[in-house]
Amino acid sequence: MTSPHREPDRHPETVRLVGHAGEPAPGHEHHAGHTGGPPLSVWLVDVSVGYEDKAVLEDVDLQLPAGSLTAVVGPNGGGKSTLLKLIAGLLEPWGGTISVLGGRPGEHARAMAYVPQAEAVDWSFPVAAGDVVMMGRYPRLGPLRRPGSRDHAAVAHALDLVGMTAHARRQIGALSGGQRRRVFLARALASQPDLYLLDEPVTGVDNATQEDLMAVLDAEARSGKTVIASTHDLASAAQHFRSIVAVNGTVIAQGDASLVLDADVLMRTYGGHLLFVGERAVVLDDAHHHDEAPGGEVHHHEGTPGRGTRRR
Amino acid sequence: MTLLTDPLGYEFFVRALAASILVGLVCAVIGTYMVLRGLAFMGDALSHAAFPGVVAAYLLGAPFYLGATIAAVGTALAIGWITRRGRIRGDTTIGVLFAGMFAFGIFLFSTIPNYVGDLFGFLFGEVLGISGADLVALAILSVIVLGIVTVLWKELLYSTFDPLAAAASGLPVAALEYLFLGLIALTIVISLQAVGIILVVAMLVTPAATAQLLADRFSRLMAIAVLIGTLAPIGGLYLSFWTNTASGALIVLVETAAFLVALALGPRTGLLRARRRSAPG
């Protein structure tokens, strides 16, 4: 196996198509590495979850060590956001065992930063960019206490990291889509978490923003923080992340980021939405953006899986 | 000058002034969060839901604050619970419970012989008739509501703006939601005597809505709402005194006028700006 130290670039596990290995349930008291690697940040065994009586994820087994930089990929409705919410403690699992940062989901909530999809936010809300970032400090401040100099320093540092210092006083709705994502990442940074859970953090943003934000997340992962982000941009997953989790109703595959180039994994993740034309794979992901697509319209996202182009 | 000082010679006017300023203040603070949470309809619902409590208290000879609080807080918690549990949208739940509770109030009311006389007071308020004891109760309830908001303003703000992220980072978002519904209910109870069941929603929503037209930062929005909420009752009560007309209605009309002025002159919605924008192609 890989050595547990000095190789941050390599995921400690090799490519692994997930089956039913019958692994022991994670005890909450120990989250030390199973194979002597870094301790596990997230460990799911045989977890299922859904909304009302409709299952979204079933039989999920997942192990993510501290310091990993993981993209969650898969078709829309496949359970990417649900997986993140499950780990964040926002959804109660129907069954199975979940260990997050060595405890129940939500037990170490202050060591965790969750960033929702951009669609989930009311952008007309009367807060400036700096106010949003300061919210990342609220949970650790607790009731009654006002932000102090350390909080202001953390906010200033976070804004600086994402290049938004000059825009700190602007109302969030007045910012561009990319700037909004920068601000929300800054809020996560300001809370100084051990685990980042980011729902589509770089979807629909310009290239410069994507590069900047991924560089920041890469640095966080190298310093031992765990970063888990959903994306339906396979090119971005292969290029910017070190490991991936492919999800469609369950975890299809988990392993090195290059796995998104694997035809078998793509086939099993995207199923009928995938079309091979010669050596090129075409993802016919008509499910995504279904909210805004007029009836009958199908979006063809083509390109090689490694460098696919996305519709903005 | 005597136009302004004369009314102050009447004890009932001074009491009414104190009561309605306090009501305006509490309503503006709670209303700011309400508007940002999209709960304006909830204010209307809870004020109507308080009606059976008021009538029941009247029938039993209990303090009306007690009856109104039990009915409004109970309904608020029921709406929260049903919405979280059931497969029914929040606004639907509100519609069902609010009409049901109000109907129950009317039913109770109709059991009182010769009931027509007091109905007007319940529905439209009679702040000029507020007693010293009621003023004290109102002040105590106001201190409770404002105290809770002072302690939890950050948590309420974060859970309003981004409930998912707030919950994930450890804020008890569901508990805060219930608490806030309870605060709305208490605020309505505080306001009933000043403006009555029908007009409470305006006291809650209009100052914050006006402030939304003028400010894009939370602290400024709250400050403007409080300013409108505390000044409007003063203007409304004097107008009511001079013209011998309904006090609650005039307080609300002053707030509505402020809203219309802000709409016409505000930086984002102002007619001047709209005209400037549409002029050049």
Interface residues (C-beta under 8 A of the other chain):
Chain A: E52 K85 A88 G89 L90 G106 A109 R110 M112 A113 Y114 V115 P116 A120 V121 D122 F125 P126 V127 A128 D131 V132 M135 G136 Y138 P139 L141 P143 L144 Q171 G173 A174 R187 S191 L197
Chain B: L36 R87 T150 V151 L152 K154 E155 L157 Y158 T160 F161 D162 L164 A165 A166 A167 A168 S169 G170 L171 Q212 A215 D216 R217 F218 R220 L221
